[in-house]
Amino acid sequence: MTNRVLDTIMERAEEIRELGPVNERLGKLDDKAAKVLRDAGVIRMLQPAAHGGLEVHPREFAETVMKIASLDGSTGWVAGIVGLHPWEMAMADPKVQQEIWGDDPDTWIASPYAPMGVARPVEGGYIFNGRWQFSSGTDHCDWIFLGAMLGDKDGKVAQPPSSLHMILPRSDYEIVEDSWEVAGLKGTGSKDVIVRDAFVPEYRTIPFNKIIDGSAPREAGLTNPLFLMPFSCAFPLGITSAVIGIAEGALAHHLAYQRSRVQITGTKIKDDPYVLYAISEAAEEIKASRTALIENASRMYDKAAAGEEFTFAERAAGRRTQVRAAWRAVHAMNEIVVRSGGNAMRSDNPIQRFWRDAHVGLAHAIHVPGAVYHVSALTDLDIEPPQGPMRSMI
C-alpha cells in the first residue's frame, strides 16, 4: 500500500514540479497540488487505520516527503507538516476523531503547536483566545491543532505553566489573509490564524505533557510502534524531511544546469575540478543527511516495537541528529548554489527558489540548534539538564 503512495508521487512528478512556480505565485498550494497529495494518500500515511489511514513505517513517510520536496519545496513542506497531524490525532478522544474523519477520511488538519493562545477553564471545557503564526497549508484544512497555555479563571496564564493542544473546526477560527509575505516557501500559505472566545470542549484537547512523555498513545490504547515513537522524533520528521528533499531538488537542478554550462572564463564546468569537487562533496553530505534522519526514525521505531521506553538522553540525542541533518543538507546545498553562477539567481531558474525555500525551512524553530546541542551534550556528560525552556523541544 505504501509503495502505491510513492509510486503515485513518481507518476505525477512532473505535475508537482510544474506547479511549484504556481504555488509560489498564489502564496499557497494550488488546488491541483493539494489534489495530488490527496489522490496519492500522502496525508493518510500516518493516519489511524480505523479512519482509513495507512499507518506506514516512518521511514516510508520520510522518503515520500523528501521526494515531493525535491520536486517542489512548498508541496513537500505541506506534505511533511499536515501529514504529521493525523499521527497525533490518533491519540485524541475517539469522539473528535469521528467528527473529523467520520464522513471524509481525507479531511486535513492544520496547526501550529506553539502555545500562543490561552485556554480559560469553564464548565465542560475552555474559552479559548489567541493568534498564531505559521499555519502551513491551512487553506486546505478543515480542522486545526493549536497550542495553548492553560489559563486561570481570569484568562491569565496559570502557574505553574502548562500547555494543551486544542482541536478546533474551521468555523471556530479565522485565517488571516495576506499574513504570509516571506522570502521562501511562499507556496505553503503558512498564514496567521485567530481564535476569539471559542468554546473548546474538554474532549477536543490533549495535554501536551502526555504527548511529550508518551503516555497519550498508551492511554489511547495504541499499539502500533508508529504511535509510540517520541513526539520529539515524529514531529520534526516531516519538517526535516522536507528540508533535505529541497536540498536534493537543488542538487538535481544544479546538475542539470551545470552539464552544459560554460563559465565567463570560457571553462566548461565539466573541466573545472573545483566545481566538480564541490558537487561530489555536496552530494555526499546531502545523502548523509538523508541517511542520518531515516536511521534515527527507524531506530526509534524499532525501540518502540521492542516495547522499550525512551530516556530523556535518547530523545535529546535523536533531536541532535535531526537538527544536524537539516543544517548539513542546507550547508551542502549552499556550496553548490554559490558555484552555479549569477544566472542561477534569475527568477526563471528553479535553483534560486529551492535555495530560498531551504533557508526558510531551516529557520523553523525545530531546527534551532542551541538548546538541543546544549542539552544533548549535558546528557552525554551524565549531567541532568535543568528544568525549563531548554528541555521544551525534547
C-alpha positions, 0 to 999 in steps of 0.5 A: 500500500505504501509503495502505491503512495510513492509510486503515485508521487513518481507518476505525477512528478512532473505535475508537482514540479510544474506547479511549484512556480504556481504555488509560489505565485498564489502564496499557497498550494494550488488546488491541483497540488493539494489534489495530488497529495490527496489522490496519492494518500500522502496525508493518510500515511500516518493516519489511524487505520480505523479512519482509513489511514495507512499507518506506514513505517516512518521511514516510508513517510520520510522518503515520500516527503523528501521526494515531493520536496525535491520536486517542489519545496512548498508541496513537500513542506505541506506534505511533511507538516499536515501529514504529521497531524493525523499521527497525533490525532490518533491519540485524541478522544475517539469522539473528535476523531469521528467528527473529523474523519467520520464522513471524509477520511481525507479531511486535513488538519492544520496547526501550529503547536506553539502555545500562543493562545490561552485556554480559560477553564469553564464548565465542560471545557475552555474559552479559548483566545489567541493568534498564531503564526505559521499555519502551513497549508491551512487553506486546505484544512478543515480542522486545526491543532493549536497550542495553548497555555492553560489559563486561570479563571481570569484568562491569565496564564496559570502557574505553574505553566502548562500547555494543551493542544486544542482541536478546533473546526474551521468555523471556530477560527479565522485565517488571516489573509495576506499574513504570509509575505516571506522570502521562501516557501511562499507556496505553503500559505503558512498564514496567521490564524485567530481564535476569539472566545471559542468554546473548546470542549474538554474532549477536543484537547490533549495535554501536551505533557502526555504527548511529550512523555508518551503516555497519550498513545498508551492511554489511547490504547495504541499499539502500533510502534508508529504511535509510540515513537517520541513526539520529539522524533515524529514531529520534526520528521516531516519538517526535516524531511522536507528540508533535505528533499529541497536540498536534493531538488537543488542538487538535481537542478544544479546538475542539470544546469551545470552539464552544459554550462560554460563559465565567463572564463570560457571553462566548461564546468565539466573541466573545472575540478573545483566545481566538480569537487564541490558537487561530489562533496555536496552530494555526499553530505546531502545523502548523509543527511538523508541517511542520518534522519531515516536511521534515527526514525527507524531506530526509534521505531524499532525501540518502540516495537521492542516495547522499550521506553525512551530516556530523556538522553535518547530523545535529546540525542535523536533531536541532535541528529535531526537538527544536524541533518537539516543544517548539513543538507542546507550547508551542502546545498549552499556550496553548490548554489554559490558555484552555479553562477549569477544566472542561477539567481534569475527568477526563471531558474528553479535553483534560486527558489529551492535555495530560498525555500531551504533557508526558510525551512531551516529557520523553523524553530525545530531546527534551532540548534542551541538548546538541543546541542546544549542539552544533548551534550549535558546528557552525554556528560551524565549531567541532568539538564535543568528544568525549563525552556531548554528541555521544551523541544525534547 
